[in-house]
Amino acid sequence: MGKDTKRLCKWDKDDVKNDLKKLKKIVLPPTYICCKCGRVASDEDYLCKPEKV
Ligand SMILES: [Zn+2]
């Protein structure tokens, strides 16, 4: 698993700051929500406990 497939759940505020462009691509459109962290992503692979919205 490379940096590109790092789960959004594991991102901290520095990751967000450094990779805002990538974050937008991951989050939009918000198709899945993480039941554990409350984050949303376009792909379930980015979340630790994904559930379709
Ligand atoms: Zn999560």
PDB file of the backbone (N, CA, C, O) and the ligand in Angstrom, with CONECT records:
HET     ZN  A 101       1
ATOM      1  N   MET A   1       0.857  -1.210   0.000  1.00  0.00           N
ATOM      2  CA  MET A   1       0.000   0.000   0.000  1.00  0.00           C
ATOM      3  C   MET A   1       0.884   1.249   0.000  1.00  0.00           C
ATOM      4  O   MET A   1       1.609   1.497   0.964  1.00  0.00           O
ATOM      5  N   GLY A   2       0.827   2.024  -1.065  1.00  0.00           N
ATOM      6  CA  GLY A   2       1.632   3.235  -1.154  1.00  0.00           C
ATOM      7  C   GLY A   2       0.956   4.426  -0.493  1.00  0.00           C
ATOM      8  O   GLY A   2      -0.097   4.300   0.133  1.00  0.00           O
ATOM      9  N   LYS A   3       1.572   5.558  -0.644  1.00  0.00           N
ATOM     10  CA  LYS A   3       1.024   6.763  -0.012  1.00  0.00           C
ATOM     11  C   LYS A   3      -0.314   7.154  -0.651  1.00  0.00           C
ATOM     12  O   LYS A   3      -1.174   7.764  -0.015  1.00  0.00           O
ATOM     13  N   ASP A   4      -0.462   6.780  -1.940  1.00  0.00           N
ATOM     14  CA  ASP A   4      -1.671   7.150  -2.662  1.00  0.00           C
ATOM     15  C   ASP A   4      -2.913   6.455  -2.118  1.00  0.00           C
ATOM     16  O   ASP A   4      -4.029   6.954  -2.266  1.00  0.00           O
ATOM     17  N   THR A   5      -2.709   5.289  -1.482  1.00  0.00           N
ATOM     18  CA  THR A   5      -3.861   4.550  -0.992  1.00  0.00           C
ATOM     19  C   THR A   5      -4.004   4.665   0.522  1.00  0.00           C
ATOM     20  O   THR A   5      -4.755   3.911   1.140  1.00  0.00           O
ATOM     21  N   LYS A   6      -3.283   5.608   1.113  1.00  0.00           N
ATOM     22  CA  LYS A   6      -3.415   5.844   2.544  1.00  0.00           C
ATOM     23  C   LYS A   6      -4.871   6.178   2.866  1.00  0.00           C
ATOM     24  O   LYS A   6      -5.487   7.018   2.210  1.00  0.00           O
ATOM     25  N   ARG A   7      -5.399   5.524   3.864  1.00  0.00           N
ATOM     26  CA  ARG A   7      -6.791   5.767   4.207  1.00  0.00           C
ATOM     27  C   ARG A   7      -6.986   7.188   4.728  1.00  0.00           C
ATOM     28  O   ARG A   7      -6.170   7.721   5.480  1.00  0.00           O
ATOM     29  N   LEU A   8      -8.067   7.760   4.311  1.00  0.00           N
ATOM     30  CA  LEU A   8      -8.372   9.125   4.732  1.00  0.00           C
ATOM     31  C   LEU A   8      -8.474   9.213   6.256  1.00  0.00           C
ATOM     32  O   LEU A   8      -8.165  10.246   6.848  1.00  0.00           O
ATOM     33  N   CYS A   9      -8.905   8.134   6.872  1.00  0.00           N
ATOM     34  CA  CYS A   9      -9.040   8.079   8.332  1.00  0.00           C
ATOM     35  C   CYS A   9      -7.712   8.325   9.033  1.00  0.00           C
ATOM     36  O   CYS A   9      -7.676   8.766  10.182  1.00  0.00           O
ATOM     37  N   LYS A  10      -6.614   8.036   8.327  1.00  0.00           N
ATOM     38  CA  LYS A  10      -5.293   8.154   8.941  1.00  0.00           C
ATOM     39  C   LYS A  10      -4.672   9.531   8.701  1.00  0.00           C
ATOM     40  O   LYS A  10      -3.602   9.830   9.231  1.00  0.00           O
ATOM     41  N   TRP A  11      -5.330  10.355   7.919  1.00  0.00           N
ATOM     42  CA  TRP A  11      -4.772  11.665   7.628  1.00  0.00           C
ATOM     43  C   TRP A  11      -4.805  12.526   8.890  1.00  0.00           C
ATOM     44  O   TRP A  11      -5.781  12.514   9.640  1.00  0.00           O
ATOM     45  N   ASP A  12      -3.738  13.261   9.108  1.00  0.00           N
ATOM     46  CA  ASP A  12      -3.789  14.260  10.171  1.00  0.00           C
ATOM     47  C   ASP A  12      -3.807  15.647   9.522  1.00  0.00           C
ATOM     48  O   ASP A  12      -3.849  15.761   8.297  1.00  0.00           O
ATOM     49  N   LYS A  13      -3.775  16.677  10.328  1.00  0.00           N
ATOM     50  CA  LYS A  13      -3.966  18.007   9.756  1.00  0.00           C
ATOM     51  C   LYS A  13      -2.829  18.421   8.826  1.00  0.00           C
ATOM     52  O   LYS A  13      -3.028  19.229   7.919  1.00  0.00           O
ATOM     53  N   ASP A  14      -1.635  17.867   9.053  1.00  0.00           N
ATOM     54  CA  ASP A  14      -0.528  18.177   8.159  1.00  0.00           C
ATOM     55  C   ASP A  14      -0.731  17.537   6.779  1.00  0.00           C
ATOM     56  O   ASP A  14      -0.413  18.137   5.752  1.00  0.00           O
ATOM     57  N   ASP A  15      -1.264  16.310   6.775  1.00  0.00           N
ATOM     58  CA  ASP A  15      -1.570  15.665   5.503  1.00  0.00           C
ATOM     59  C   ASP A  15      -2.586  16.495   4.728  1.00  0.00           C
ATOM     60  O   ASP A  15      -2.451  16.690   3.520  1.00  0.00           O
ATOM     61  N   VAL A  16      -3.576  16.969   5.413  1.00  0.00           N
ATOM     62  CA  VAL A  16      -4.618  17.775   4.775  1.00  0.00           C
ATOM     63  C   VAL A  16      -4.001  19.030   4.161  1.00  0.00           C
ATOM     64  O   VAL A  16      -4.306  19.404   3.028  1.00  0.00           O
ATOM     65  N   LYS A  17      -3.133  19.664   4.933  1.00  0.00           N
ATOM     66  CA  LYS A  17      -2.506  20.896   4.481  1.00  0.00           C
ATOM     67  C   LYS A  17      -1.622  20.642   3.259  1.00  0.00           C
ATOM     68  O   LYS A  17      -1.617  21.433   2.315  1.00  0.00           O
ATOM     69  N   ASN A  18      -0.878  19.541   3.283  1.00  0.00           N
ATOM     70  CA  ASN A  18       0.079  19.256   2.210  1.00  0.00           C
ATOM     71  C   ASN A  18      -0.569  18.684   0.955  1.00  0.00           C
ATOM     72  O   ASN A  18      -0.048  18.849  -0.148  1.00  0.00           O
ATOM     73  N   ASP A  19      -1.690  18.023   1.122  1.00  0.00           N
ATOM     74  CA  ASP A  19      -2.298  17.299  -0.001  1.00  0.00           C
ATOM     75  C   ASP A  19      -3.748  17.695  -0.223  1.00  0.00           C
ATOM     76  O   ASP A  19      -4.594  16.841  -0.487  1.00  0.00           O
ATOM     77  N   LEU A  20      -4.032  18.956  -0.119  1.00  0.00           N
ATOM     78  CA  LEU A  20      -5.415  19.423  -0.234  1.00  0.00           C
ATOM     79  C   LEU A  20      -6.034  19.053  -1.581  1.00  0.00           C
ATOM     80  O   LEU A  20      -7.211  18.699  -1.663  1.00  0.00           O
ATOM     81  N   LYS A  21      -5.230  19.140  -2.621  1.00  0.00           N
ATOM     82  CA  LYS A  21      -5.740  18.793  -3.960  1.00  0.00           C
ATOM     83  C   LYS A  21      -6.159  17.331  -4.021  1.00  0.00           C
ATOM     84  O   LYS A  21      -7.217  16.989  -4.550  1.00  0.00           O
ATOM     85  N   LYS A  22      -5.296  16.471  -3.464  1.00  0.00           N
ATOM     86  CA  LYS A  22      -5.592  15.043  -3.466  1.00  0.00           C
ATOM     87  C   LYS A  22      -6.809  14.760  -2.565  1.00  0.00           C
ATOM     88  O   LYS A  22      -7.651  13.917  -2.876  1.00  0.00           O
ATOM     89  N   LEU A  23      -6.871  15.477  -1.465  1.00  0.00           N
ATOM     90  CA  LEU A  23      -7.994  15.301  -0.545  1.00  0.00           C
ATOM     91  C   LEU A  23      -9.322  15.576  -1.245  1.00  0.00           C
ATOM     92  O   LEU A  23     -10.295  14.844  -1.063  1.00  0.00           O
ATOM     93  N   LYS A  24      -9.347  16.629  -2.039  1.00  0.00           N
ATOM     94  CA  LYS A  24     -10.579  16.957  -2.766  1.00  0.00           C
ATOM     95  C   LYS A  24     -10.965  15.830  -3.713  1.00  0.00           C
ATOM     96  O   LYS A  24     -12.142  15.496  -3.854  1.00  0.00           O
ATOM     97  N   LYS A  25      -9.956  15.247  -4.360  1.00  0.00           N
ATOM     98  CA  LYS A  25     -10.226  14.144  -5.284  1.00  0.00           C
ATOM     99  C   LYS A  25     -10.749  12.918  -4.533  1.00  0.00           C
ATOM    100  O   LYS A  25     -11.589  12.174  -5.041  1.00  0.00           O
ATOM    101  N   ILE A  26     -10.241  12.723  -3.322  1.00  0.00           N
ATOM    102  CA  ILE A  26     -10.661  11.569  -2.522  1.00  0.00           C
ATOM    103  C   ILE A  26     -12.076  11.767  -2.000  1.00  0.00           C
ATOM    104  O   ILE A  26     -12.869  10.828  -1.955  1.00  0.00           O
ATOM    105  N   VAL A  27     -12.378  12.976  -1.611  1.00  0.00           N
ATOM    106  CA  VAL A  27     -13.644  13.249  -0.910  1.00  0.00           C
ATOM    107  C   VAL A  27     -14.830  13.440  -1.866  1.00  0.00           C
ATOM    108  O   VAL A  27     -15.969  13.117  -1.531  1.00  0.00           O
ATOM    109  N   LEU A  28     -14.539  13.973  -3.066  1.00  0.00           N
ATOM    110  CA  LEU A  28     -15.627  14.305  -3.978  1.00  0.00           C
ATOM    111  C   LEU A  28     -15.751  13.299  -5.111  1.00  0.00           C
ATOM    112  O   LEU A  28     -14.726  12.960  -5.703  1.00  0.00           O
ATOM    113  N   PRO A  29     -16.922  12.800  -5.452  1.00  0.00           N
ATOM    114  CA  PRO A  29     -18.162  13.035  -4.714  1.00  0.00           C
ATOM    115  C   PRO A  29     -18.227  12.137  -3.475  1.00  0.00           C
ATOM    116  O   PRO A  29     -17.723  11.014  -3.508  1.00  0.00           O
ATOM    117  N   PRO A  30     -18.824  12.601  -2.409  1.00  0.00           N
ATOM    118  CA  PRO A  30     -18.882  11.821  -1.163  1.00  0.00           C
ATOM    119  C   PRO A  30     -19.862  10.655  -1.265  1.00  0.00           C
ATOM    120  O   PRO A  30     -21.066  10.825  -1.071  1.00  0.00           O
ATOM    121  N   THR A  31     -19.342   9.489  -1.569  1.00  0.00           N
ATOM    122  CA  THR A  31     -20.171   8.312  -1.820  1.00  0.00           C
ATOM    123  C   THR A  31     -20.204   7.374  -0.616  1.00  0.00           C
ATOM    124  O   THR A  31     -21.185   6.664  -0.394  1.00  0.00           O
ATOM    125  N   TYR A  32     -19.120   7.382   0.153  1.00  0.00           N
ATOM    126  CA  TYR A  32     -19.028   6.507   1.327  1.00  0.00           C
ATOM    127  C   TYR A  32     -18.748   7.334   2.566  1.00  0.00           C
ATOM    128  O   TYR A  32     -18.092   8.374   2.512  1.00  0.00           O
ATOM    129  N   ILE A  33     -19.263   6.844   3.686  1.00  0.00           N
ATOM    130  CA  ILE A  33     -18.974   7.501   4.958  1.00  0.00           C
ATOM    131  C   ILE A  33     -18.339   6.482   5.889  1.00  0.00           C
ATOM    132  O   ILE A  33     -18.712   5.309   5.868  1.00  0.00           O
ATOM    133  N   CYS A  34     -17.397   6.906   6.696  1.00  0.00           N
ATOM    134  CA  CYS A  34     -16.775   6.008   7.652  1.00  0.00           C
ATOM    135  C   CYS A  34     -17.591   6.008   8.944  1.00  0.00           C
ATOM    136  O   CYS A  34     -17.781   7.045   9.578  1.00  0.00           O
ATOM    137  N   CYS A  35     -18.064   4.830   9.315  1.00  0.00           N
ATOM    138  CA  CYS A  35     -18.906   4.703  10.508  1.00  0.00           C
ATOM    139  C   CYS A  35     -18.119   4.979  11.784  1.00  0.00           C
ATOM    140  O   CYS A  35     -18.700   5.293  12.823  1.00  0.00           O
ATOM    141  N   LYS A  36     -16.809   4.863  11.700  1.00  0.00           N
ATOM    142  CA  LYS A  36     -15.977   5.022  12.878  1.00  0.00           C
ATOM    143  C   LYS A  36     -15.491   6.457  13.036  1.00  0.00           C
ATOM    144  O   LYS A  36     -15.485   7.002  14.140  1.00  0.00           O
ATOM    145  N   CYS A  37     -15.081   7.065  11.921  1.00  0.00           N
ATOM    146  CA  CYS A  37     -14.433   8.380  11.984  1.00  0.00           C
ATOM    147  C   CYS A  37     -15.326   9.514  11.497  1.00  0.00           C
ATOM    148  O   CYS A  37     -15.041  10.684  11.749  1.00  0.00           O
ATOM    149  N   GLY A  38     -16.399   9.171  10.803  1.00  0.00           N
ATOM    150  CA  GLY A  38     -17.295  10.202  10.315  1.00  0.00           C
ATOM    151  C   GLY A  38     -16.780  10.927   9.092  1.00  0.00           C
ATOM    152  O   GLY A  38     -17.322  11.966   8.719  1.00  0.00           O
ATOM    153  N   ARG A  39     -15.744  10.402   8.461  1.00  0.00           N
ATOM    154  CA  ARG A  39     -15.216  11.040   7.255  1.00  0.00           C
ATOM    155  C   ARG A  39     -15.929  10.496   6.023  1.00  0.00           C
ATOM    156  O   ARG A  39     -16.501   9.407   6.060  1.00  0.00           O
ATOM    157  N   VAL A  40     -15.893  11.249   4.948  1.00  0.00           N
ATOM    158  CA  VAL A  40     -16.519  10.804   3.710  1.00  0.00           C
ATOM    159  C   VAL A  40     -15.463  10.698   2.616  1.00  0.00           C
ATOM    160  O   VAL A  40     -14.436  11.376   2.652  1.00  0.00           O
ATOM    161  N   ALA A  41     -15.745   9.817   1.626  1.00  0.00           N
ATOM    162  CA  ALA A  41     -14.820   9.618   0.513  1.00  0.00           C
ATOM    163  C   ALA A  41     -15.596   9.130  -0.697  1.00  0.00           C
ATOM    164  O   ALA A  41     -16.729   8.660  -0.594  1.00  0.00           O
ATOM    165  N   SER A  42     -14.944   9.258  -1.852  1.00  0.00           N
ATOM    166  CA  SER A  42     -15.569   8.808  -3.093  1.00  0.00           C
ATOM    167  C   SER A  42     -15.387   7.307  -3.275  1.00  0.00           C
ATOM    168  O   SER A  42     -16.083   6.691  -4.081  1.00  0.00           O
ATOM    169  N   ASP A  43     -14.456   6.714  -2.531  1.00  0.00           N
ATOM    170  CA  ASP A  43     -14.166   5.289  -2.666  1.00  0.00           C
ATOM    171  C   ASP A  43     -14.028   4.665  -1.285  1.00  0.00           C
ATOM    172  O   ASP A  43     -13.426   5.251  -0.385  1.00  0.00           O
ATOM    173  N   GLU A  44     -14.589   3.475  -1.128  1.00  0.00           N
ATOM    174  CA  GLU A  44     -14.568   2.821   0.185  1.00  0.00           C
ATOM    175  C   GLU A  44     -13.153   2.469   0.641  1.00  0.00           C
ATOM    176  O   GLU A  44     -12.900   2.301   1.834  1.00  0.00           O
ATOM    177  N   ASP A  45     -12.234   2.360  -0.319  1.00  0.00           N
ATOM    178  CA  ASP A  45     -10.870   2.000   0.033  1.00  0.00           C
ATOM    179  C   ASP A  45     -10.187   3.048   0.910  1.00  0.00           C
ATOM    180  O   ASP A  45      -9.181   2.760   1.560  1.00  0.00           O
ATOM    181  N   TYR A  46     -10.720   4.230   0.926  1.00  0.00           N
ATOM    182  CA  TYR A  46     -10.095   5.307   1.690  1.00  0.00           C
ATOM    183  C   TYR A  46     -10.552   5.347   3.139  1.00  0.00           C
ATOM    184  O   TYR A  46     -10.038   6.137   3.931  1.00  0.00           O
ATOM    185  N   LEU A  47     -11.519   4.497   3.493  1.00  0.00           N
ATOM    186  CA  LEU A  47     -12.087   4.557   4.836  1.00  0.00           C
ATOM    187  C   LEU A  47     -11.887   3.239   5.574  1.00  0.00           C
ATOM    188  O   LEU A  47     -11.779   2.186   4.946  1.00  0.00           O
ATOM    189  N   CYS A  48     -11.835   3.291   6.923  1.00  0.00           N
ATOM    190  CA  CYS A  48     -11.599   2.066   7.680  1.00  0.00           C
ATOM    191  C   CYS A  48     -12.899   1.299   7.931  1.00  0.00           C
ATOM    192  O   CYS A  48     -12.887   0.070   8.006  1.00  0.00           O
ATOM    193  N   LYS A  49     -14.016   2.013   8.061  1.00  0.00           N
ATOM    194  CA  LYS A  49     -15.305   1.338   8.221  1.00  0.00           C
ATOM    195  C   LYS A  49     -16.326   1.973   7.279  1.00  0.00           C
ATOM    196  O   LYS A  49     -17.247   2.663   7.717  1.00  0.00           O
ATOM    197  N   PRO A  50     -16.148   1.727   5.977  1.00  0.00           N
ATOM    198  CA  PRO A  50     -16.983   2.414   4.990  1.00  0.00           C
ATOM    199  C   PRO A  50     -18.417   1.912   4.960  1.00  0.00           C
ATOM    200  O   PRO A  50     -18.682   0.724   5.139  1.00  0.00           O
ATOM    201  N   GLU A  51     -19.323   2.830   4.733  1.00  0.00           N
ATOM    202  CA  GLU A  51     -20.712   2.472   4.475  1.00  0.00           C
ATOM    203  C   GLU A  51     -21.235   3.399   3.399  1.00  0.00           C
ATOM    204  O   GLU A  51     -20.982   4.603   3.441  1.00  0.00           O
ATOM    205  N   LYS A  52     -21.971   2.850   2.424  1.00  0.00           N
ATOM    206  CA  LYS A  52     -22.467   3.664   1.332  1.00  0.00           C
ATOM    207  C   LYS A  52     -23.467   4.688   1.870  1.00  0.00           C
ATOM    208  O   LYS A  52     -24.331   4.363   2.685  1.00  0.00           O
ATOM    209  N   VAL A  53     -23.337   5.911   1.405  1.00  0.00           N
ATOM    210  CA  VAL A  53     -24.246   6.968   1.864  1.00  0.00           C
ATOM    211  C   VAL A  53     -25.605   6.788   1.194  1.00  0.00           C
ATOM    212  O   VAL A  53     -26.523   7.572   1.438  1.00  0.00           O
TER     213      VAL A  53
HETATM  214 ZN    ZN A 101     -12.425   5.582   9.508  1.00  0.00          ZN2+
END
